[in-house]
Amino acid sequence: MHASSRQMTPRPLVAPQTVPLSSSQGGGYPVHFARCVMAMTLLSLELRLVNYSLFPLFNDIFPAAREISTVFGILLMFLAALVSLRAPWTLGLRFLAPLAILLVVAGEALALLGVALDSSLLVLLGPCLRVVGDLWFFMLVGLALIGMKTEQGFYCLILALLLAALTESLLAFAPAAVSIALMFVSPLLIVWLAGDMAQPFLVQAASAPAPTELSITAPSSFLPLWHKLFIIILIFSAALGFSLTFRSEASNPPLVLLSFVPIALIALVSFVMRRRTNFDAIFTVCTLLVIAGYLAIIVTPLGFISPLLPLPNTLLAAGSDCFTLVFYSVLISIGRRNPLGAVPALLLGHAISSLGIIFGTSIGHLSNSAAPLGSPTESLPVVVLVFLIVAFCLIGIRDFSFERTIEGITPVMPIMPGTVPDTFTTSAHGSADHDFLEISCEHLVQLHSLTPREAEILELLARGRNGRAICDKLVLSRNTVKTHVRNIYAKLDVHSQQEIIDLVEYS
């Protein structure tokens, strides 16, 4: 068969990954939207209640329990992200949801029992068990939100954050038993609300090849750990940690009642103007609020307008809430673009956010333990942080865009067995079809100035070989092959292996 006589009709060479429509689950879009709002509200509220109601009970028994359990949770989240990257089949295990509920309820019960018995061991063990289960709930809610369109998910997050802040303000005047009871009920409600909406994504991820293998031939579909998005999450999450501990009494976070106002204004402006959500603009608002919060620490005599309205904490918490909105929205949008990378992205983002909170709380404790209020030594950590944040925004992320990051994620489209034309996979020396592939690849190599190693990898990609096969054939590491594939895609101006196959076949 000669090249001129080849069939040119396109064939479905790939199995595209699609996001299930929200209207197909949970009784239609309005029900899906309401359930996502309620699930996200409970998830956010549970975290707030743990910080404001549970952890303060440990102060006279084992104050370090908060930090130790948080560090344990961070390590666990990184481990869970690694497992989801290398062994995604574990996401399909049916016992994970009941186990998560059991761990959270048992953890909170042990923590309260430890307070009653004055036991440091139980006070430490309880929160550690709770964070294990909380990982699953965070993942369920995130995956449920992926099933919505961008604007719908954005408004869902706004409503959830507003409801959580409002409920938290009301619970501040309610008996402590009400907050404790809500902490016990939240896990059951979250699984009931979000479980079936997240299930299609879990099944899809569990049945697909591992992201570590897919990322070799689809490097633009997954974010690396050192991506600027994760660095931004780390730095701005520190603002939340700082606001939780700065000028707190007996390690109790100061009550912040009006931090939800900027979120409400963003929702109002977005709804009235009917414009597409711009995450970069919201991030700018977040940055201004965080910087204003730190400056208020310096210029306000005691940092307070009144005991119920601590100005620095209010501004920092407002900035953190705005960033939480951006943080969740961007990660969910990335998961929507590539569902097979949703779970690792959500877990990594959550882990790095928690790491930033630990860093922020450390800075807050440093300020609290400094010289008397208003002294220069007390303001020194704040001055340094303001300088670092401004420098990072002006230099480190000057050209960064959340919108471009989302648009740069391409869906994974794995090659299905048997769909690559036989003429591309034959090994018969001297055949016209075999010569055709080599000639096509050589033409592309010369046209786009590919290196000899890139030329070898190009031919293997054109034959439909996956990342592992390329690594084994050429005896190269995953990262080396991934770098070469990224360079090939950039030079040929393609974004997937399917485009490589089509380009070689029709060149």
Secondary structure, DSSP 8 states (H G I E B T S, - for coil): --GGGS-------B-------GGGSTTSHHHHHHHHHHHHHHHHHHHHHIIIIIGGGGTTT-TTHHHHHHHHHHHHHHHHHHHHHH-GGGGG-TTHHHHHHHHHHHHHHHHHHHHHHT-HHHHHHHHHHHHHHHHHHHHHHHHHHHTS-HHHHHHHHHHHHHHHHHHHHHHTTS-HHHHHHHHHHHHHHHHHHHHHHHHHHHHHHHHS--HHHHHHH-GGGS--TT-HHHHHHHHHHHHHHHHHHTT-BTTB----SSTTHHHHHHHHHHHHHT----HHHHHHHHHHHHHHHHHHHHHSSSS-SBTTB-HHHHHHHHHHHHHHHHHHHHHHHHHHH-GGGHHHHHHHHHHHHHHHHHHHHHHHHHHHTSSSTT-HHHHHHHHHHHHHHHHIIIIITTT--HHHHHHT------B-TT-S-HHHH---TT-HHHHHHHHHHHHHHHHHT--HHHHHHHHHHHTT--HHHHHHHHT--HHHHHHHHHHHHHHHT--SHHHHHHHHHH-
